[in-house]
Amino acid sequence: KRARRGEENMSKKPIVLKLGKDAFGDQAWGELEKIADVITIPESTTREQFLREVKDPQNKLSQVQVITRTARSVKNTGRFDEELALALPSSVVAVCHTGAGYDQIDVEPFKKRHIQVANVPDLVSNATADTHVFLLLGAVRNFGIGNRRLIEGNWPEAGPACGSPFGYDPEGKTVGILGLGRIGRCILERLKPFGFENFIYHNRHQLPSEEEHGCEYVGFEEFLKRSDIVSVNVPLNHNTHHLINAETIEKMKDGVVIVNTARGAVIDEQAMTDALRSGKIRSAGLDVFEYEPKISKELLSMSQVLGLPHMGTHSVETRKKMEELVVENAKNVILTGKVLTIVPELQNEDWPNESKPLV
């Protein structure tokens, strides 16, 4: 169903706006349609059109109560920022995002309007951690270089291992986990069987000992100086944007390895590229990029960069669970008034608990 101008018969069911496509959620959405009127917008919709139509009382979008969205739907609506939050009709009570990271949503203006924001925080941990470990091991061992030279047909003429430089074993290396949260802890536990023994971490605040899993808390300066491998796992916000930059890279060990499966803009990509060129950073494992899907040609050309096109949660099982949880969030709003997985910024607010069912 699509939102149509001139819609005169308002639905008796709560209206759920589904922004963006999913791959495995048809059954869940089919169940939701038994209690909700699910509408979509044309793929050609622009932000300007969307903002205009949600304000149009003759358009069904102006009666929307729950919005679900994917990261790719940003091409139709733009960021969920203050302008968009203010444009939404008063009927909207919740925005449910398909992803653990929700940096496309500025939570504060939605908080002011008492619109709940939900994400899918737990389901992505295992798949993302698997991806991170793959990239970390590959970067430490120079597997990306070997893979490129093999595909280019340089074996056996280039010599053993296609002339790739020797990599390093895990023993004796210090892994610095920047952000020891759910994903960080999954990475930590996956790395131990490979022989890594020395783990340090930095969060804004030290965690309770039972949540550290044997990982040593250190200040940021010490973290930079001691890490042989920097594992980036922090969310992107105004505090973490370019947390890794030219100044912080300079304080790292010569030949440090950096792995990032969080968000590209946590790292100043130009500063990282410069450090890769100079050898300050020996290698990098990257699933995310600052301006993805646009990536600098120089960074892509570097054989010491083992890169993926944001595949951290690109598995059938994980994606299906994510999509189903978004539907469950929408369903719970309809039946109880509250989302299931509200974002941390809203967890201590009282007003979500006062929300009423939509049916």
C-alpha positions, -999 to +999 in steps of 0.1 A: +000+000+000+012+035-007+004+068+009-020+086-015-030+122-017-067+128-013-072+097+009-107+102+024-113+070+042-091+070+073-081+036+085-096+023+117-064+004+123-033+021+137-012+033+108+024+020+105+047+036+080+073+012+067+104+031+053+128+009+033+127-026+021+135-058+041+147-091+029+132-117+053+104-101+072+074-108+049+058-133+073+062-109+103+048-080+083+019-102+072+010-108+108+013-072+117-011-062+089-039-081+108-038-053+134-023-024+116-026-005+083+009-007+069+018+019+043+049+027+023+061+055+001+074+054-035+111+047-038+114+079-058+103+100-028+127+128-018+131+144+016+113+176+003+083+155-008+083+135+024+083+166+047+056+182+026+033+151+026+035+144+063+021+179+069-007+174+044-040+166+062-053+150+030-024+126+029-024+093+049+011+101+061-004+128+083-021+101+104+009+078+109+014+065+144+044+042+142+074+046+118+098+018+110+129+025+090+161+010+075+194+028+071+190+028+033+157+047+036+177+078+044+178+084+006+141+091+007+137+110+040+172+122+048+184+121+085+158+119+112+170+152+125+152+181+143+136+194+111+120+160+104+110+154+140+092+188+141+075+180+108+060+147+119+023+147+129+013+147+165+000+111+160+035+096+158+045+079+190+075+057+180+103+054+155+117+018+152+151+015+135+165-017+118+200-016+132+220-014+164+236+018+154+212+047+150+235+076+142+210+086+114+186+096+142+191+126+164+173+114+195+170+146+214+143+163+192+122+131+193+127+130+231+113+165+233+082+155+213+078+123+235+084+101+204+100+068+214+130+056+195+139+019+193+169+000+178+179-037+177+208-037+201+215-073+209+209-093+177+238-079+158+265-087+183+275-122+172+275-115+134+294-082+139+319-099+162+325-127+137+332-101+110+355-081+133+376-112+142+379-121+105+392-086+097+415-085+127+432-118+120+434-110+083+450-076+090+475-090+115+486-118+092+486-096+060+460-119+044+446-090+024+479-085+006+482-122-002+447-124-015+452-094-038+485-108-052+470-142-057+440-128-077+464-107-097+482-139-108+515-132-091+520-168-079+544-185-082+565-159-100+565-136-071+578-163-048+564-179-016+531-164-005+532-142-036+559-122-020+536-110+007+553-096+039+553-119+069+524-113+093+524-118+130+510-143+155+486-134+183+509-144+212+523-114+230+502-088+213+480-064+232+445-059+219+430-026+228+392-027+227+378+008+222+343+003+235+338-028+257+300-031+252+280-061+239+299-064+206+333-056+223+328-084+248+318-108+220+350-099+202+370-104+233+357-139+239+362-149+203+399-137+203+410-157+233+410-191+217+433-178+189+461-172+215+456-135+223+462-130+260+467-093+267+435-073+265+430-037+276+399-015+270+388+021+272+352+033+278+340+066+291+337+049+325+352+017+339+328-012+339+319-034+369+345-061+372+320-089+362+315-071+329+352-067+321+358-104+313+394-102+324+400-071+303+421-043+319+406-008+320+430+020+311+428+057+304+427+068+267+463+080+266+476+047+279+452+028+256+468+045+226+504+039+238+499+002+247+477-012+219+493-033+192+458-037+177+431-011+181+396-027+179+370+000+173+335-007+187+320+026+199+288+041+185+290+072+164+279+104+182+292+139+187+316+126+213+331+098+192+332+115+158+369+114+146+379+100+180+407+084+160+425+113+143+459+124+133+468+134+169+456+102+185+472+081+157+505+098+164+504+086+200+499+050+189+527+024+185+545+024+152+531-004+131+497-005+149+468-024+134+434-008+133+401-027+129+367-010+126+333-026+123+315+002+142+310+034+121+334+049+096+333+084+109+347+073+143+380+075+124+392+105+104+396+086+072+421+110+057+443+108+088+442+070+087+451+070+050+480+092+056+492+070+085+488+038+063+509+055+036+537+064+060+536+030+077+526+044+111+495+021+107+508-012+094+474-025+083+437-020+087+406-042+087+376-021+077+339-030+073+328+007+075+340+039+059+335+075+067+316+084+036+304+050+025+295+039-001+320+065-014+356+055-006+387+072-016+406+055-045+438+057-025+424+039+004+409+012-018+442+008-037+462+000-005+469-037-003+475-034+035+438-026+038+415-056+042+380-041+034+344-052+032+314-033+020+296-031+054+288-068+057+289-070+095+253-082+098+249-095+063+238-130+071+204-146+066+198-155+103+209-121+118+191-100+092+159-120+097+160-116+134+166-078+131+137-073+107+114-094+129+123-074+160+115-042+143+080-056+136+077-067+172+086-032+183+059-018+162+034-045+173+042-038+210+036-001+205+002-009+191-008-034+219+009-017+249+020+018+239+057+010+244+085-002+222+105-033+234+140-020+229+141+017+236+175+034+230+197+042+260+191+080+258+154+074+267+157+045+292+155+067+322+126+088+310+092+084+327+069+094+298+073+062+277+058+043+307+027+065+305+021+056+268-012+040+260-020+012+236-031+023+201-060-003+200 
